[in-house]
């Protein structure tokens, strides 16, 4: 059985790429197809001997700077991949990967991280953040997103079997594509995030700094709590906004992008991990819990499936939720956390994280593909 794994793009080794790496480990002879690959030679070793094929867009000059603006070309580029020699195609998709062209004899299983947020239910939020609500540029952006939604809906029919990375995304897949999906939680390498029971007096936020992660919001909240220290790790388009929110606040430390060793060290030592995104699943909150660190999270999306609010389950609680994405809500929940933190033990956090291990992911993916084969009577 020849296997192809299709992934949107590989700009760095983040959450979606961790899923890609495990899919590649499950199918060691698979070939990988992706629109863009910006990894260093050292980072590319993550994928071992797997052949990685990129699109013609990857050869555009200085494309790393503007690849996110090429969505209208990405839909055509993903269809350009010739996968006719493969029996099983697994797409790892948050934008266009599920749109690859396959034949009736091939089995296409799509692991969906999320239907493209900026084209569907979060479109207005993204347009507002980019100041594209009005004017010629705004009209053009809306038109292109409209055309993308037509393409996205049409190509949904090319998938034989959908996998969702959370119950939250399963519902979004049904809303957007009217297709049922099986939930397979993403893999978290809990063995790389050892339990630490001794915590220090600071909070941690870490993420790619893109709008929906809401890192400036966390900085703004802690700027109003000068007695509570916050360390922020990450880089991205929102970094200047974070700097602006944190200026004149000596209790907030910005470390920029850091490697896994520094990130893990801070996760292990932090009093709590603060997470303000409405995330599809959210691997970092699970990694923090694997380190024995409680999570303070926005109570929406995948966090509701990975964090246990101590106020609702005193015996197994691993964190607290706040109900709105506002500085005041974060301030209130941090104060609640201070009062309740002794009830949340590192051991409880670790036990909850183990539910999302790599071994469990491998087993569930293989079982899901077998069900897809049987239901579709292919390969």
N, C-alpha and C positions, 0 to 999 in steps of 0.2 A: 504494500500500500504506500503510494507516494503522497507525502503531506506537504502542503504549503501553509505558512502562517503569514497573514497579512496584517500589518500594523500601520496606523495613520502616518506617524513620523516619529523619529527618535532624536529629539534635540538634546536630551540629557537622560540620565538614569533616574527617573522619578517613579511615581506609583504605577502608572500604566506600563512602564517599561519593566518593572519588577514582575508584573503579570506576564508580559511577553517572554521574559527570561525563563519563567517556570513552564510556560507552554512549550518553549523550545527544549527544556529538559525532559518533559514528558515524551516529546517526539524528537529523539536525538538526531534523526536523519532528515528532519524537515528543512526546507528552504524558507528563508524569511524575505518578504517583500515589503517595502516601505517607501513612502514618497521622498522623505528626507532622512539623511543620516549624518548627524553632526558630531558623533562621538570621536573622542581621541582614540588612538591605537590601543592605549591601555584600557580604556573603558570598553572598547569593542571586545576585549577578551571575555567579558561577561557572557557573551553568546558563543564562546568556544569555537568549534569548527563549522558552525552553521554559515552557509552562504547567505549574504545579505545583498539583495538586489534593490536598487533605488530607481526612482523615476527620472525622466529627462529634466524635471524641474530642479533636481538636486545639483545640476551642472550650471545653473544660472549664476552669474557673478554676484558674490557677496550675498547669496540668497538667505543666509542665516539671519540677516538683519530684518528681512521683510516677508519671510515665508508664510507667516500667519495672514498676510494680506492677499494671498494667492488662491483663496478658496474657490473662485470661479474656475480656475485652471485645475485645481486638485480633483474635482469631480471627473474631469476628462482623463486626467493622468492616472487615476486609480483604475479606470476602465481599460487603460492601455496595457496593463500587465497581462501577459498571456499565460494563463494557468491551465491550459488545456491538457497538459501531461500529468496533472495531479488527480488523485482519487478523492482525497479529503482536503478541504480548505477550511482553515480556522481563521476567522477575522477577529482581530482585537481592536474594537472600534469605539471611538468617541466622536468621530467626525465623518470620515468618508470610507473607511476600510471595508465596511460591509457592502459597499457598492461595486466590488469586483464582479466581473462577468464570469459565470460558471454555466456548465451545461447540465441537462437533465440527468446524465449518468454520474455526475459528481455530487458529493455531499458537502454542503456549505453550512458550517456551524458558526454562528457569530456570537462572540463574547462581548457584550455591549457594556462599556463603562458608563455611557450615557448617550442618549440622542443629543445632538449638538445643542448645548444650552443656549448659545447666542442666537440660534435660528428659531428656537421654539419658545418655551415658556419663560425664559429669561431674556428674550430679545430686547424688550423695552428697557430693562435694567442696563444691558450692555450698551445700547444706543445712548442712553443718558450718560453713562460713565465716559463714553467716547465723544460726547458732545455732538452726536449725529442725529438729533431728534428733528432738526429743521434744516432748511437750505438745500442747495444742489447736492452736496456731499451726503446729507442725510437721506434725500430721496434716492440717490444711487445706491446707498447701503441697503435701504429697505427693499429696493427692487431686486438687488442681487440675493438678498436673504429669501425673498419670495421665490425666486427661481431655484434657489438651493432647496427649499422645502418641497417643491414639486419633484425635484430629482431624488431627494431623500426618501420621500414617500414611495416613489416608483421603484427604487432599488430595494426597498424593504421586502418586496415580493421575491427577490432572488435568494433570500436566506431560507434554508430548509428548517433550521432549528435555532432558536434564540436562547442564549444564556444571559442572565442579568447578574450584576455584581452585588445586588442587594434587593430586598423587597421593595424599597423605594424606587429603584430603577426598573424593576419588573412592572410597577404601576405606570411609570413614564413610557415604557415601551408599548404598553397597551394603549395608553392615551394617544401616542403619536402614530404608531404603526398598526394598531388593532391586531397585534399578534401576542400570543401567550409566550411566556419565557420561564425557564427554570432558573432558580436562584442558586448560584455557586459563588460563595464569598471569595474575594481575592486572597492570595497567599500572603502571610506575614511571617517573615523569617524570625520567629521568636528566639531561635538559638543564637542569633547575633545581637540580641538585646537582653543582656543578663539582668536578672533581678538585683536591685539595689535597695536596701532598706533604710539607709541613712540619707535624709534629705536636707537640703540647704535652703536658706531663706530667699529664694527667688522663684519667679514663674517663668515659663518658657512658651514662646510662640515660634513656630517654624513652618515655612511653606514657601513655594514659589509665589512671588508677589504679583499675582494677577487679580483683577478686580473682585471676582466672586469669593476669593479667600478672605477678604475683609481684614487684612493685617493693619491698615491705617486705623481702623475702628478700635482694634485692641490697644494700639499705641495711644490713641486719644483717651481711652478709658484710664489707662495707667498713668497718663500725664496728670490726671485728676486725683490720683492716689499716690502722692509723693512718698508715703511711708512703705510702699510695696514695690519691690524691685522686679523688673521685667527684662529678660534677654530675648532678642528677636534674631533668628537665623533665617537667611534666605535672601534672594535677589530676584529682580524681575522688573517689569514695566511700572509697578507701583512703588518702587523703592523710594523715589523722591517724595511721594506723598507720605510715606512712613516717616522719612526724615523730618518732614515739615511738622507732622503730628507729634513727633518726639522731641523737637527742639526745645531747649530751655528746661528739659526734664532729666536731671542727672540720675534719676532712678531707672531710666530706660537705656539699655545698651544694645546697639545695632552691630552685629557681627558680619553681616553680609553673607554671601555664599560660603558654606563650610563643608568639608568632607564628612563622610559617615562617622569617622572616629570622634570628631568634635561634637557632631550632633548627638551621638549616643551618650557621650560623656555628660552633656547638659541634660539630656532626657533622664539619665539615671540620678542626677543630683537635684533636679528641680522639685520644688514643693508641689507644683501642679502644672499641667500642660493646658494652654488656653487655645481654643479652636472655635473660630467665629464663622466658618463657612457653612453653607448649606451644601454639603458634599454628597456625592453619589454613594460612596462608601467611606473613604477616609482611612488610609493605611496608617498615617502618623499617630492618630489617637490610639490605635491598637499597639503600635510599637512603644508608645509611652507607657501604656498599661503593662506591656511585657517587661518594662524596666521597673515596674512597681510604682509608677507615678500616676496619680489620679488625673482625670481629665475634666476640665470645665469647658463645656461645649454648647453651641447653639442647638437648641432642641428641635432639630429638623433634619431630614435626609437620613443618610446612612448612620450618623452618630447615634440615632435612636436604636439601632440594632447592634452597636458595638460598645456602648457605654451604659452602665446601669446607675440610675440616679439614686443616691443614698437616701433621699427623702421618700422614695417610693419602695425601696427594697433595702431595708436596714441591714439584712443579713449578708447581702452580696454586693452592695453598692461599690462602684468604682469611680464615681464622679458626681457632678451636678450639671443640670441643664439651665440655660437662660432662655427666655421666651421670645425676645426680640433683638434684632441686630442694632442695638443702640449702646452708647457708652454707659448710660445710666443702668441698663440691664446687666452689663458686665460688672460694673461697680457693685451692684447689689448682690450678684451671685458670688463674687469674690469674697465679700463680707460674710455671706452665708457659709462659704467654704471654710473660712477661718474658724468659724464656730463649730463646724462639723468634721473637720479634717481628721481628727483622731479616730473617727468611726470608720474611716476608709484605710484599710491596711494594704501595704505593698503586696502581700500574698494574695489578697482578693483580686487585685488588679492583674497580677500575673496569671492567675487561674482563668480569668475571663479571656485574656489574650490568647491562651492556648487553644481556644475554640477555633481560631482562624489560622492554624499552622499550615506550613507548606505540604506536609504529608496529607492532611485533610483535603487540601485543594487538588493535589494530584489524583487522589482517589475519586473525588467528585467529578473532575473533568473526564476521566476515563469512563466512569459510569454513565455520564451524560452523553458522551459520544456514542456509546453502545446503544443507549435508548434512541438516539437520533438515527442510527443505522437501521434499527428495527422498525421505527415508525415510518421511515422513508424508503425502506427496502432497497438500500443502496450499499455498495461495497461490502 
